[in-house]
């Protein structure tokens, strides 16, 4: 029955390095895009939004309903 001897200081440092590496990878995915990639995504999102808006059956259904149109003051 041989047990592996673990240096706790080294294990703690290794765990912290792994956590930092994971966080860095997440940041690269979230923020590591070029300006042209961000612009392309923005253009595609706007195009998709316009396309969905054009396909609405009731164009005013996305707007807030203020009540009947024939309000008397």
C-alpha positions as CSV (number, residue, x, y, z in Angstrom):
1,X,0.0,0.0,0.0
2,X,2.0,2.9,-1.3
3,X,0.6,6.4,-1.0
4,X,1.6,9.2,-3.3
5,X,3.3,12.0,-1.4
6,X,1.9,15.4,-2.4
7,X,3.5,18.6,-1.6
8,X,0.5,20.8,-0.7
9,X,2.3,24.1,-1.6
10,X,3.0,22.8,-5.1
11,X,-0.5,21.4,-5.5
12,X,-2.0,24.7,-4.4
13,X,0.1,26.6,-6.9
14,X,-0.6,24.2,-9.7
15,X,-4.4,24.5,-9.0
16,X,-4.1,28.4,-9.1
17,X,-2.2,28.2,-12.4
18,X,-4.8,26.0,-13.9
19,X,-7.6,28.3,-12.7
20,X,-5.8,31.3,-14.2
21,X,-5.3,29.5,-17.5
22,X,-9.0,28.6,-17.6
23,X,-10.0,32.2,-16.9
24,X,-7.6,33.4,-19.6
25,X,-9.1,31.0,-22.2
26,X,-12.6,32.3,-21.4
27,X,-11.4,35.9,-21.8
28,X,-9.8,35.1,-25.1
29,X,-13.1,33.6,-26.3
30,X,-15.1,36.5,-25.0
31,X,-12.9,39.5,-25.8
32,X,-10.4,38.2,-28.3
33,X,-12.2,39.2,-31.5
34,X,-11.0,41.7,-34.1
35,X,-12.9,44.8,-34.9
36,X,-14.0,43.5,-38.2
37,X,-15.4,40.3,-36.5
38,X,-17.3,42.4,-34.0
39,X,-18.6,44.6,-36.9
40,X,-19.7,41.6,-38.9
41,X,-21.5,40.1,-35.9
42,X,-23.3,43.4,-35.3
43,X,-24.4,43.7,-39.0
44,X,-25.6,40.1,-39.0
45,X,-27.6,40.7,-35.8
46,X,-29.2,43.8,-37.2
47,X,-30.1,42.0,-40.5
48,X,-31.7,39.1,-38.6
49,X,-33.6,41.5,-36.4
50,X,-35.0,43.4,-39.4
51,X,-35.9,40.1,-41.1
52,X,-37.8,38.9,-38.1
53,X,-39.6,42.3,-37.8
54,X,-40.7,42.1,-41.4
55,X,-42.2,38.7,-40.9
56,X,-44.5,39.8,-38.1
57,X,-48.2,39.3,-38.7
58,X,-49.1,42.4,-36.6
59,X,-46.4,45.1,-36.9
60,X,-47.5,46.8,-33.8
61,X,-47.4,43.7,-31.6
62,X,-43.9,44.3,-30.5
63,X,-44.7,47.8,-29.2
64,X,-46.2,48.7,-25.9
65,X,-50.0,48.8,-25.9
66,X,-51.2,52.2,-24.7
67,X,-54.8,51.3,-24.9
68,X,-57.5,51.9,-27.5
69,X,-56.8,54.3,-30.4
70,X,-60.1,56.2,-30.0
71,X,-59.4,57.8,-26.7
72,X,-61.5,60.9,-25.9
73,X,-59.8,63.7,-23.8
